[in-house]
């Protein structure tokens, strides 16, 4: 997993409630879709109380990405070769 820390540009959240947006911005940028957190925030407001998977998937779809939700164990997650949330 260390290889992703080097390749994914870190985007820090500005508010407690925008962790999902910050994660999506990092993944979007990983795939060459240059978007900043303020740009993402403008069209997709942060959710209070935590980000729902449905919100993440809808935001991905709005930006031309296909999101798939999986339930994985930590061991399975470590085997993935793509950035994920």
N, CA, C and O atoms as a CHARMM CRD file, in Angstrom:
* protein
*
  340
    1    1 UNK  N      0.81000  -1.19200   0.00000 PROA 1      0.00000
    2    1 UNK  CA     0.00000   0.00000   0.00000 PROA 1      0.00000
    3    1 UNK  C      0.85800   1.26300   0.00000 PROA 1      0.00000
    4    1 UNK  O      0.36200   2.32900  -0.36300 PROA 1      0.00000
    5    2 UNK  N      2.10900   1.17900   0.38900 PROA 2      0.00000
    6    2 UNK  CA     2.96200   2.36100   0.42300 PROA 2      0.00000
    7    2 UNK  C      3.11500   3.00500  -0.94500 PROA 2      0.00000
    8    2 UNK  O      3.35000   4.21000  -1.03600 PROA 2      0.00000
    9    3 UNK  N      2.98600   2.22000  -2.01400 PROA 3      0.00000
   10    3 UNK  CA     3.16300   2.79500  -3.33900 PROA 3      0.00000
   11    3 UNK  C      2.10300   3.84200  -3.64200 PROA 3      0.00000
   12    3 UNK  O      2.36700   4.76000  -4.41900 PROA 3      0.00000
   13    4 UNK  N      0.91700   3.74000  -3.06000 PROA 4      0.00000
   14    4 UNK  CA    -0.11700   4.73300  -3.31300 PROA 4      0.00000
   15    4 UNK  C      0.17300   6.03500  -2.59100 PROA 4      0.00000
   16    4 UNK  O     -0.19400   7.09900  -3.08800 PROA 4      0.00000
   17    5 UNK  N      0.80600   5.98600  -1.45600 PROA 5      0.00000
   18    5 UNK  CA     1.13700   7.20300  -0.73400 PROA 5      0.00000
   19    5 UNK  C      2.06000   8.06300  -1.58500 PROA 5      0.00000
   20    5 UNK  O      1.99200   9.29000  -1.52000 PROA 5      0.00000
   21    6 UNK  N      2.90700   7.44800  -2.36700 PROA 6      0.00000
   22    6 UNK  CA     3.84100   8.18300  -3.21800 PROA 6      0.00000
   23    6 UNK  C      3.17300   8.68800  -4.49200 PROA 6      0.00000
   24    6 UNK  O      3.59600   9.70700  -5.03900 PROA 6      0.00000
   25    7 UNK  N      2.15000   8.00700  -4.97400 PROA 7      0.00000
   26    7 UNK  CA     1.56600   8.33200  -6.26800 PROA 7      0.00000
   27    7 UNK  C      0.29600   9.16600  -6.17800 PROA 7      0.00000
   28    7 UNK  O     -0.02500   9.89100  -7.12000 PROA 7      0.00000
   29    8 UNK  N     -0.42000   9.08500  -5.09100 PROA 8      0.00000
   30    8 UNK  CA    -1.65100   9.84500  -4.93700 PROA 8      0.00000
   31    8 UNK  C     -1.32200  11.15800  -4.24100 PROA 8      0.00000
   32    8 UNK  O     -0.78700  11.16700  -3.13200 PROA 8      0.00000
   33    9 UNK  N     -1.64400  12.26000  -4.89400 PROA 9      0.00000
   34    9 UNK  CA    -1.38000  13.57200  -4.29900 PROA 9      0.00000
   35    9 UNK  C     -2.31000  13.77500  -3.10500 PROA 9      0.00000
   36    9 UNK  O     -3.53000  13.66200  -3.22200 PROA 9      0.00000
   37   10 UNK  N     -1.71700  14.07200  -1.97300 PROA 10     0.00000
   38   10 UNK  CA    -2.47800  14.26700  -0.74800 PROA 10     0.00000
   39   10 UNK  C     -3.27600  15.55900  -0.81600 PROA 10     0.00000
   40   10 UNK  O     -2.73500  16.62000  -1.12500 PROA 10     0.00000
   41   11 UNK  N     -4.56300  15.45900  -0.52500 PROA 11     0.00000
   42   11 UNK  CA    -5.43700  16.62200  -0.41900 PROA 11     0.00000
   43   11 UNK  C     -6.04400  16.58200   0.97500 PROA 11     0.00000
   44   11 UNK  O     -6.79300  15.66700   1.31400 PROA 11     0.00000
   45   12 UNK  N     -5.71400  17.57800   1.76800 PROA 12     0.00000
   46   12 UNK  CA    -6.21000  17.63100   3.14000 PROA 12     0.00000
   47   12 UNK  C     -7.58600  18.27900   3.19000 PROA 12     0.00000
   48   12 UNK  O     -7.84900  19.26600   2.50300 PROA 12     0.00000
   49   13 UNK  N     -8.44500  17.71600   4.00200 PROA 13     0.00000
   50   13 UNK  CA    -9.76700  18.29700   4.16600 PROA 13     0.00000
   51   13 UNK  C     -9.66700  19.56500   4.99800 PROA 13     0.00000
   52   13 UNK  O     -8.82300  19.66700   5.88800 PROA 13     0.00000
   53   14 UNK  N    -10.53600  20.53800   4.70300 PROA 14     0.00000
   54   14 UNK  CA   -10.54700  21.80400   5.42900 PROA 14     0.00000
   55   14 UNK  C    -11.51300  21.76400   6.60300 PROA 14     0.00000
   56   14 UNK  O    -11.33600  22.48100   7.58800 PROA 14     0.00000
   57   15 UNK  N    -12.52400  20.93100   6.49200 PROA 15     0.00000
   58   15 UNK  CA   -13.55300  20.82000   7.51800 PROA 15     0.00000
   59   15 UNK  C    -13.70100  19.36200   7.91900 PROA 15     0.00000
   60   15 UNK  O    -13.38600  18.45900   7.14400 PROA 15     0.00000
   61   16 UNK  N    -14.18400  19.13900   9.14100 PROA 16     0.00000
   62   16 UNK  CA   -14.36100  17.77200   9.62800 PROA 16     0.00000
   63   16 UNK  C    -15.28800  16.94600   8.74300 PROA 16     0.00000
   64   16 UNK  O    -15.12100  15.73200   8.63100 PROA 16     0.00000
   65   17 UNK  N    -16.25700  17.59400   8.12000 PROA 17     0.00000
   66   17 UNK  CA   -17.29300  16.86900   7.39000 PROA 17     0.00000
   67   17 UNK  C    -16.95700  16.57400   5.93000 PROA 17     0.00000
   68   17 UNK  O    -17.78400  15.99200   5.22900 PROA 17     0.00000
   69   18 UNK  N    -15.77000  16.95500   5.44500 PROA 18     0.00000
   70   18 UNK  CA   -15.49700  16.76600   4.02100 PROA 18     0.00000
   71   18 UNK  C    -14.44500  15.70000   3.72900 PROA 18     0.00000
   72   18 UNK  O    -13.72100  15.80200   2.73900 PROA 18     0.00000
   73   19 UNK  N    -14.35500  14.69100   4.57000 PROA 19     0.00000
   74   19 UNK  CA   -13.37800  13.62500   4.33600 PROA 19     0.00000
   75   19 UNK  C    -13.69500  12.86200   3.04700 PROA 19     0.00000
   76   19 UNK  O    -12.78400  12.50500   2.30000 PROA 19     0.00000
   77   20 UNK  N    -14.96600  12.61400   2.78500 PROA 20     0.00000
   78   20 UNK  CA   -15.34800  11.91300   1.55800 PROA 20     0.00000
   79   20 UNK  C    -14.97900  12.70200   0.31800 PROA 20     0.00000
   80   20 UNK  O    -14.47900  12.13800  -0.65500 PROA 20     0.00000
   81   21 UNK  N    -15.22100  13.99700   0.34700 PROA 21     0.00000
   82   21 UNK  CA   -14.87000  14.85400  -0.78100 PROA 21     0.00000
   83   21 UNK  C    -13.36400  14.88000  -1.00900 PROA 21     0.00000
   84   21 UNK  O    -12.90600  14.83300  -2.15100 PROA 21     0.00000
   85   22 UNK  N    -12.59700  14.95400   0.06500 PROA 22     0.00000
   86   22 UNK  CA   -11.13600  14.97100  -0.06800 PROA 22     0.00000
   87   22 UNK  C    -10.64400  13.65800  -0.67100 PROA 22     0.00000
   88   22 UNK  O     -9.75300  13.66100  -1.52100 PROA 22     0.00000
   89   23 UNK  N    -11.21600  12.53900  -0.23900 PROA 23     0.00000
   90   23 UNK  CA   -10.83000  11.23300  -0.79500 PROA 23     0.00000
   91   23 UNK  C    -11.16900  11.15000  -2.27500 PROA 23     0.00000
   92   23 UNK  O    -10.36400  10.67100  -3.07400 PROA 23     0.00000
   93   24 UNK  N    -12.36100  11.61600  -2.64400 PROA 24     0.00000
   94   24 UNK  CA   -12.73700  11.59300  -4.05500 PROA 24     0.00000
   95   24 UNK  C    -11.82900  12.49200  -4.87900 PROA 24     0.00000
   96   24 UNK  O    -11.43100  12.11600  -5.98200 PROA 24     0.00000
   97   25 UNK  N    -11.49700  13.66000  -4.37300 PROA 25     0.00000
   98   25 UNK  CA   -10.60200  14.56500  -5.10500 PROA 25     0.00000
   99   25 UNK  C     -9.25600  13.89500  -5.34700 PROA 25     0.00000
  100   25 UNK  O     -8.68500  14.03700  -6.42800 PROA 25     0.00000
  101   26 UNK  N     -8.74000  13.16600  -4.36100 PROA 26     0.00000
  102   26 UNK  CA    -7.46100  12.47100  -4.53800 PROA 26     0.00000
  103   26 UNK  C     -7.56700  11.38600  -5.60500 PROA 26     0.00000
  104   26 UNK  O     -6.67300  11.24700  -6.44000 PROA 26     0.00000
  105   27 UNK  N     -8.64900  10.62400  -5.58300 PROA 27     0.00000
  106   27 UNK  CA    -8.82200   9.56300  -6.57700 PROA 27     0.00000
  107   27 UNK  C     -9.04300  10.16100  -7.96200 PROA 27     0.00000
  108   27 UNK  O     -8.46900   9.67700  -8.93800 PROA 27     0.00000
  109   28 UNK  N     -9.86200  11.20000  -8.06500 PROA 28     0.00000
  110   28 UNK  CA   -10.07400  11.85000  -9.35900 PROA 28     0.00000
  111   28 UNK  C     -8.74600  12.33500  -9.93300 PROA 28     0.00000
  112   28 UNK  O     -8.47000  12.13100 -11.11500 PROA 28     0.00000
  113   29 UNK  N     -7.93300  12.97000  -9.11100 PROA 29     0.00000
  114   29 UNK  CA    -6.63400  13.47000  -9.57000 PROA 29     0.00000
  115   29 UNK  C     -5.68600  12.33400  -9.93100 PROA 29     0.00000
  116   29 UNK  O     -4.88100  12.47500 -10.85200 PROA 29     0.00000
  117   30 UNK  N     -5.76500  11.22400  -9.23100 PROA 30     0.00000
  118   30 UNK  CA    -4.94400  10.04600  -9.54500 PROA 30     0.00000
  119   30 UNK  C     -5.18700   9.60600 -10.98600 PROA 30     0.00000
  120   30 UNK  O     -4.25900   9.19900 -11.68500 PROA 30     0.00000
  121   31 UNK  N     -6.44300   9.69300 -11.42300 PROA 31     0.00000
  122   31 UNK  CA    -6.79700   9.27600 -12.77800 PROA 31     0.00000
  123   31 UNK  C     -6.73500  10.41700 -13.79400 PROA 31     0.00000
  124   31 UNK  O     -7.23000  10.27900 -14.91300 PROA 31     0.00000
  125   32 UNK  N     -6.13200  11.53900 -13.41000 PROA 32     0.00000
  126   32 UNK  CA    -5.92800  12.62600 -14.35800 PROA 32     0.00000
  127   32 UNK  C     -7.09400  13.57600 -14.51000 PROA 32     0.00000
  128   32 UNK  O     -7.06900  14.44700 -15.37900 PROA 32     0.00000
  129   33 UNK  N     -8.10700  13.43000 -13.69200 PROA 33     0.00000
  130   33 UNK  CA    -9.25500  14.33400 -13.72200 PROA 33     0.00000
  131   33 UNK  C     -8.98400  15.42600 -12.69900 PROA 33     0.00000
  132   33 UNK  O     -9.35100  15.30100 -11.53100 PROA 33     0.00000
  133   34 UNK  N     -8.34500  16.48700 -13.14400 PROA 34     0.00000
  134   34 UNK  CA    -7.89900  17.53700 -12.23300 PROA 34     0.00000
  135   34 UNK  C     -9.05200  18.31700 -11.62900 PROA 34     0.00000
  136   34 UNK  O     -9.71300  19.09800 -12.31500 PROA 34     0.00000
  137   35 UNK  N     -9.28500  18.10800 -10.37400 PROA 35     0.00000
  138   35 UNK  CA   -10.32000  18.85400  -9.65900 PROA 35     0.00000
  139   35 UNK  C     -9.80400  19.14900  -8.25600 PROA 35     0.00000
  140   35 UNK  O     -9.19800  18.29600  -7.60700 PROA 35     0.00000
  141   36 UNK  N    -10.05100  20.34400  -7.81300 PROA 36     0.00000
  142   36 UNK  CA    -9.61000  20.73100  -6.46700 PROA 36     0.00000
  143   36 UNK  C    -10.73900  20.46900  -5.47700 PROA 36     0.00000
  144   36 UNK  O    -11.89400  20.29100  -5.86400 PROA 36     0.00000
  145   37 UNK  N    -10.39400  20.44900  -4.22200 PROA 37     0.00000
  146   37 UNK  CA   -11.40300  20.26200  -3.18900 PROA 37     0.00000
  147   37 UNK  C    -12.42100  21.40300  -3.19900 PROA 37     0.00000
  148   37 UNK  O    -13.61600  21.13500  -3.07900 PROA 37     0.00000
  149   38 UNK  N    -11.99900  22.67000  -3.33600 PROA 38     0.00000
  150   38 UNK  CA   -12.99900  23.74500  -3.41900 PROA 38     0.00000
  151   38 UNK  C    -13.95500  23.58700  -4.60800 PROA 38     0.00000
  152   38 UNK  O    -15.14300  23.88600  -4.48700 PROA 38     0.00000
  153   39 UNK  N    -13.44500  23.11900  -5.75300 PROA 39     0.00000
  154   39 UNK  CA   -14.31800  22.88700  -6.90900 PROA 39     0.00000
  155   39 UNK  C    -15.32500  21.79000  -6.61400 PROA 39     0.00000
  156   39 UNK  O    -16.50700  21.92000  -6.93200 PROA 39     0.00000
  157   40 UNK  N    -14.86000  20.72100  -6.01100 PROA 40     0.00000
  158   40 UNK  CA   -15.73800  19.60200  -5.66800 PROA 40     0.00000
  159   40 UNK  C    -16.76100  20.04300  -4.62500 PROA 40     0.00000
  160   40 UNK  O    -17.93400  19.68000  -4.70700 PROA 40     0.00000
  161   41 UNK  N    -16.32000  20.81300  -3.66200 PROA 41     0.00000
  162   41 UNK  CA   -17.18900  21.30700  -2.59200 PROA 41     0.00000
  163   41 UNK  C    -18.30100  22.19800  -3.14700 PROA 41     0.00000
  164   41 UNK  O    -19.42600  22.18500  -2.64700 PROA 41     0.00000
  165   42 UNK  N    -17.97200  22.97800  -4.19200 PROA 42     0.00000
  166   42 UNK  CA   -18.93700  23.91800  -4.76000 PROA 42     0.00000
  167   42 UNK  C    -20.17400  23.20000  -5.30100 PROA 42     0.00000
  168   42 UNK  O    -21.29500  23.67700  -5.12400 PROA 42     0.00000
  169   43 UNK  N    -19.97800  22.07600  -5.94900 PROA 43     0.00000
  170   43 UNK  CA   -21.09000  21.35100  -6.56800 PROA 43     0.00000
  171   43 UNK  C    -21.62000  20.18800  -5.73700 PROA 43     0.00000
  172   43 UNK  O    -22.70800  19.67700  -6.00200 PROA 43     0.00000
  173   44 UNK  N    -20.86200  19.77400  -4.74700 PROA 44     0.00000
  174   44 UNK  CA   -21.25700  18.62800  -3.92300 PROA 44     0.00000
  175   44 UNK  C    -20.96500  18.96700  -2.46800 PROA 44     0.00000
  176   44 UNK  O    -19.85700  18.73900  -1.98200 PROA 44     0.00000
  177   45 UNK  N    -21.95200  19.50700  -1.78100 PROA 45     0.00000
  178   45 UNK  CA   -21.72600  19.93800  -0.40100 PROA 45     0.00000
  179   45 UNK  C    -21.46400  18.74500   0.51400 PROA 45     0.00000
  180   45 UNK  O    -21.97000  17.64500   0.29200 PROA 45     0.00000
  181   46 UNK  N    -20.66800  18.99100   1.53700 PROA 46     0.00000
  182   46 UNK  CA   -20.31000  17.94100   2.49800 PROA 46     0.00000
  183   46 UNK  C    -21.52900  17.55000   3.32200 PROA 46     0.00000
  184   46 UNK  O    -22.43700  18.35100   3.54200 PROA 46     0.00000
  185   47 UNK  N    -21.52600  16.31900   3.76300 PROA 47     0.00000
  186   47 UNK  CA   -22.61200  15.81100   4.58700 PROA 47     0.00000
  187   47 UNK  C    -22.19400  15.82900   6.04900 PROA 47     0.00000
  188   47 UNK  O    -21.06400  15.47600   6.38700 PROA 47     0.00000
  189   48 UNK  N    -23.10100  16.23700   6.89900 PROA 48     0.00000
  190   48 UNK  CA   -22.80900  16.18600   8.32800 PROA 48     0.00000
  191   48 UNK  C    -23.07600  14.77800   8.83900 PROA 48     0.00000
  192   48 UNK  O    -23.98100  14.09500   8.36100 PROA 48     0.00000
  193   49 UNK  N    -22.29100  14.35700   9.80200 PROA 49     0.00000
  194   49 UNK  CA   -22.49500  13.04000  10.39000 PROA 49     0.00000
  195   49 UNK  C    -21.85900  11.90700   9.61500 PROA 49     0.00000
  196   49 UNK  O    -22.12900  10.74100   9.90000 PROA 49     0.00000
  197   50 UNK  N    -21.02300  12.22100   8.64400 PROA 50     0.00000
  198   50 UNK  CA   -20.34800  11.17700   7.87700 PROA 50     0.00000
  199   50 UNK  C    -20.86300  11.08900   6.45600 PROA 50     0.00000
  200   50 UNK  O    -22.01500  11.41500   6.17300 PROA 50     0.00000
  201   51 UNK  N    -20.00500  10.64900   5.58100 PROA 51     0.00000
  202   51 UNK  CA   -20.34200  10.55700   4.16300 PROA 51     0.00000
  203   51 UNK  C    -20.92100   9.18900   3.85200 PROA 51     0.00000
  204   51 UNK  O    -20.33700   8.16400   4.20500 PROA 51     0.00000
  205   52 UNK  N    -22.06200   9.17400   3.19600 PROA 52     0.00000
  206   52 UNK  CA   -22.71200   7.91900   2.82200 PROA 52     0.00000
  207   52 UNK  C    -22.10000   7.38700   1.52900 PROA 52     0.00000
  208   52 UNK  O    -21.66500   8.15300   0.66900 PROA 52     0.00000
  209   53 UNK  N    -22.07500   6.08100   1.40900 PROA 53     0.00000
  210   53 UNK  CA   -21.55300   5.44500   0.19600 PROA 53     0.00000
  211   53 UNK  C    -22.34200   5.91300  -1.01900 PROA 53     0.00000
  212   53 UNK  O    -21.76500   6.13500  -2.08400 PROA 53     0.00000
  213   54 UNK  N    -23.64600   6.06500  -0.87100 PROA 54     0.00000
  214   54 UNK  CA   -24.47400   6.50500  -1.99700 PROA 54     0.00000
  215   54 UNK  C    -24.05300   7.89800  -2.48300 PROA 54     0.00000
  216   54 UNK  O    -24.09800   8.17400  -3.68200 PROA 54     0.00000
  217   55 UNK  N    -23.64400   8.77300  -1.56100 PROA 55     0.00000
  218   55 UNK  CA   -23.16100  10.10600  -1.93400 PROA 55     0.00000
  219   55 UNK  C    -21.86600   9.99200  -2.73200 PROA 55     0.00000
  220   55 UNK  O    -21.70500  10.65600  -3.75600 PROA 55     0.00000
  221   56 UNK  N    -20.94400   9.15200  -2.26600 PROA 56     0.00000
  222   56 UNK  CA   -19.67300   8.96500  -2.97100 PROA 56     0.00000
  223   56 UNK  C    -19.91700   8.43500  -4.37800 PROA 56     0.00000
  224   56 UNK  O    -19.30800   8.90600  -5.33900 PROA 56     0.00000
  225   57 UNK  N    -20.80300   7.46000  -4.49800 PROA 57     0.00000
  226   57 UNK  CA   -21.08300   6.86200  -5.80600 PROA 57     0.00000
  227   57 UNK  C    -21.75700   7.86800  -6.74100 PROA 57     0.00000
  228   57 UNK  O    -21.41900   7.94200  -7.92200 PROA 57     0.00000
  229   58 UNK  N    -22.69600   8.63000  -6.22100 PROA 58     0.00000
  230   58 UNK  CA   -23.38000   9.63900  -7.03100 PROA 58     0.00000
  231   58 UNK  C    -22.40100  10.70800  -7.51400 PROA 58     0.00000
  232   58 UNK  O    -22.45500  11.12700  -8.67100 PROA 58     0.00000
  233   59 UNK  N    -21.51500  11.14500  -6.63700 PROA 59     0.00000
  234   59 UNK  CA   -20.51800  12.14800  -7.01100 PROA 59     0.00000
  235   59 UNK  C    -19.58700  11.60000  -8.08800 PROA 59     0.00000
  236   59 UNK  O    -19.24800  12.31100  -9.03300 PROA 59     0.00000
  237   60 UNK  N    -19.17500  10.34900  -7.95200 PROA 60     0.00000
  238   60 UNK  CA   -18.34000   9.71700  -8.98500 PROA 60     0.00000
  239   60 UNK  C    -19.06300   9.70300 -10.32200 PROA 60     0.00000
  240   60 UNK  O    -18.49400  10.07900 -11.34700 PROA 60     0.00000
  241   61 UNK  N    -20.31100   9.27200 -10.31200 PROA 61     0.00000
  242   61 UNK  CA   -21.09000   9.22300 -11.54600 PROA 61     0.00000
  243   61 UNK  C    -21.24000  10.60500 -12.17000 PROA 61     0.00000
  244   61 UNK  O    -21.16100  10.74700 -13.39000 PROA 61     0.00000
  245   62 UNK  N    -21.45500  11.62500 -11.34000 PROA 62     0.00000
  246   62 UNK  CA   -21.59500  12.99700 -11.84500 PROA 62     0.00000
  247   62 UNK  C    -20.34200  13.47600 -12.56900 PROA 62     0.00000
  248   62 UNK  O    -20.41300  14.37200 -13.41100 PROA 62     0.00000
  249   63 UNK  N    -19.19500  12.88400 -12.24400 PROA 63     0.00000
  250   63 UNK  CA   -17.92300  13.30100 -12.85000 PROA 63     0.00000
  251   63 UNK  C    -17.39200  12.27200 -13.85100 PROA 63     0.00000
  252   63 UNK  O    -16.21700  12.30200 -14.21900 PROA 63     0.00000
  253   64 UNK  N    -18.26200  11.36600 -14.28500 PROA 64     0.00000
  254   64 UNK  CA   -17.89000  10.42800 -15.33400 PROA 64     0.00000
  255   64 UNK  C    -17.14200   9.19400 -14.87400 PROA 64     0.00000
  256   64 UNK  O    -16.56400   8.48100 -15.69400 PROA 64     0.00000
  257   65 UNK  N    -17.14200   8.93200 -13.58600 PROA 65     0.00000
  258   65 UNK  CA   -16.48700   7.73900 -13.04700 PROA 65     0.00000
  259   65 UNK  C    -17.53700   6.69900 -12.69100 PROA 65     0.00000
  260   65 UNK  O    -18.68000   7.03300 -12.37900 PROA 65     0.00000
  261   66 UNK  N    -17.14300   5.45800 -12.74200 PROA 66     0.00000
  262   66 UNK  CA   -18.02600   4.37000 -12.33100 PROA 66     0.00000
  263   66 UNK  C    -17.53800   3.87500 -10.97900 PROA 66     0.00000
  264   66 UNK  O    -16.39900   3.43000 -10.84300 PROA 66     0.00000
  265   67 UNK  N    -18.39700   3.95600  -9.99800 PROA 67     0.00000
  266   67 UNK  CA   -18.04400   3.51700  -8.64600 PROA 67     0.00000
  267   67 UNK  C    -18.75700   2.21000  -8.33000 PROA 67     0.00000
  268   67 UNK  O    -19.91700   2.01500  -8.69300 PROA 67     0.00000
  269   68 UNK  N    -18.05500   1.33600  -7.65900 PROA 68     0.00000
  270   68 UNK  CA   -18.61300   0.05600  -7.23300 PROA 68     0.00000
  271   68 UNK  C    -18.33900  -0.09100  -5.74200 PROA 68     0.00000
  272   68 UNK  O    -17.21700   0.12200  -5.28300 PROA 68     0.00000
  273   69 UNK  N    -19.37000  -0.45500  -4.99600 PROA 69     0.00000
  274   69 UNK  CA   -19.21400  -0.63200  -3.54700 PROA 69     0.00000
  275   69 UNK  C    -18.96500  -2.10100  -3.23200 PROA 69     0.00000
  276   69 UNK  O    -19.67200  -2.98300  -3.71900 PROA 69     0.00000
  277   70 UNK  N    -17.96100  -2.34600  -2.42000 PROA 70     0.00000
  278   70 UNK  CA   -17.61700  -3.69000  -1.96600 PROA 70     0.00000
  279   70 UNK  C    -17.45400  -3.67400  -0.45500 PROA 70     0.00000
  280   70 UNK  O    -17.15300  -2.64200   0.14300 PROA 70     0.00000
  281   71 UNK  N    -17.65600  -4.81600   0.13700 PROA 71     0.00000
  282   71 UNK  CA   -17.34900  -5.00200   1.55200 PROA 71     0.00000
  283   71 UNK  C    -16.16600  -5.95500   1.61700 PROA 71     0.00000
  284   71 UNK  O    -16.26100  -7.10300   1.18300 PROA 71     0.00000
  285   72 UNK  N    -15.04300  -5.47600   2.16300 PROA 72     0.00000
  286   72 UNK  CA   -13.81100  -6.25900   2.17600 PROA 72     0.00000
  287   72 UNK  C    -13.24300  -6.35800   3.58300 PROA 72     0.00000
  288   72 UNK  O    -13.49000  -5.50600   4.43700 PROA 72     0.00000
  289   73 UNK  N    -12.48700  -7.40200   3.79700 PROA 73     0.00000
  290   73 UNK  CA   -11.71900  -7.51100   5.03100 PROA 73     0.00000
  291   73 UNK  C    -10.43700  -6.69800   4.85400 PROA 73     0.00000
  292   73 UNK  O    -10.09500  -6.30900   3.73800 PROA 73     0.00000
  293   74 UNK  N     -9.74300  -6.44700   5.93500 PROA 74     0.00000
  294   74 UNK  CA    -8.46700  -5.72700   5.85900 PROA 74     0.00000
  295   74 UNK  C     -7.48500  -6.49000   4.97700 PROA 74     0.00000
  296   74 UNK  O     -6.74600  -5.87900   4.20500 PROA 74     0.00000
  297   75 UNK  N     -7.46900  -7.80300   5.08300 PROA 75     0.00000
  298   75 UNK  CA    -6.55100  -8.61500   4.27300 PROA 75     0.00000
  299   75 UNK  C     -6.86600  -8.46600   2.78500 PROA 75     0.00000
  300   75 UNK  O     -5.95600  -8.34900   1.96600 PROA 75     0.00000
  301   76 UNK  N     -8.14700  -8.47000   2.43800 PROA 76     0.00000
  302   76 UNK  CA    -8.53500  -8.30000   1.03500 PROA 76     0.00000
  303   76 UNK  C     -8.19600  -6.89000   0.54500 PROA 76     0.00000
  304   76 UNK  O     -7.75900  -6.70700  -0.59100 PROA 76     0.00000
  305   77 UNK  N     -8.40000  -5.91700   1.39800 PROA 77     0.00000
  306   77 UNK  CA    -8.10400  -4.53300   1.04500 PROA 77     0.00000
  307   77 UNK  C     -6.62100  -4.33900   0.74300 PROA 77     0.00000
  308   77 UNK  O     -6.26400  -3.58700  -0.16400 PROA 77     0.00000
  309   78 UNK  N     -5.77500  -5.00100   1.48500 PROA 78     0.00000
  310   78 UNK  CA    -4.32400  -4.88400   1.27700 PROA 78     0.00000
  311   78 UNK  C     -3.88300  -5.42800  -0.07800 PROA 78     0.00000
  312   78 UNK  O     -2.82600  -5.04500  -0.57800 PROA 78     0.00000
  313   79 UNK  N     -4.66900  -6.30600  -0.67500 PROA 79     0.00000
  314   79 UNK  CA    -4.31700  -6.90700  -1.96500 PROA 79     0.00000
  315   79 UNK  C     -4.69800  -6.02100  -3.15100 PROA 79     0.00000
  316   79 UNK  O     -4.26300  -6.27600  -4.27300 PROA 79     0.00000
  317   80 UNK  N     -5.49200  -5.00200  -2.92200 PROA 80     0.00000
  318   80 UNK  CA    -5.92600  -4.14300  -4.02100 PROA 80     0.00000
  319   80 UNK  C     -4.75100  -3.35200  -4.57600 PROA 80     0.00000
  320   80 UNK  O     -3.84200  -2.96100  -3.84400 PROA 80     0.00000
  321   81 UNK  N     -4.79000  -3.12500  -5.88100 PROA 81     0.00000
  322   81 UNK  CA    -3.70200  -2.39700  -6.53500 PROA 81     0.00000
  323   81 UNK  C     -4.13700  -1.02200  -7.02800 PROA 81     0.00000
  324   81 UNK  O     -3.35900  -0.32800  -7.68200 PROA 81     0.00000
  325   82 UNK  N     -5.35400  -0.62500  -6.73000 PROA 82     0.00000
  326   82 UNK  CA    -5.86100   0.68200  -7.13300 PROA 82     0.00000
  327   82 UNK  C     -6.23800   1.48600  -5.89900 PROA 82     0.00000
  328   82 UNK  O     -6.55700   0.90800  -4.86000 PROA 82     0.00000
  329   83 UNK  N     -6.20600   2.79800  -5.99400 PROA 83     0.00000
  330   83 UNK  CA    -6.63700   3.59100  -4.84300 PROA 83     0.00000
  331   83 UNK  C     -8.13300   3.40200  -4.60800 PROA 83     0.00000
  332   83 UNK  O     -8.91100   3.28000  -5.55300 PROA 83     0.00000
  333   84 UNK  N     -8.51300   3.38100  -3.36100 PROA 84     0.00000
  334   84 UNK  CA    -9.91700   3.17500  -3.01700 PROA 84     0.00000
  335   84 UNK  C    -10.21800   3.87900  -1.70100 PROA 84     0.00000
  336   84 UNK  O     -9.31600   4.30100  -0.97800 PROA 84     0.00000
  337   85 UNK  N    -11.49100   3.99200  -1.41600 PROA 85     0.00000
  338   85 UNK  CA   -11.93700   4.59900  -0.15800 PROA 85     0.00000
  339   85 UNK  C    -12.53400   3.49400   0.69400 PROA 85     0.00000
  340   85 UNK  O    -12.98500   3.75000   1.81000 PROA 85     0.00000
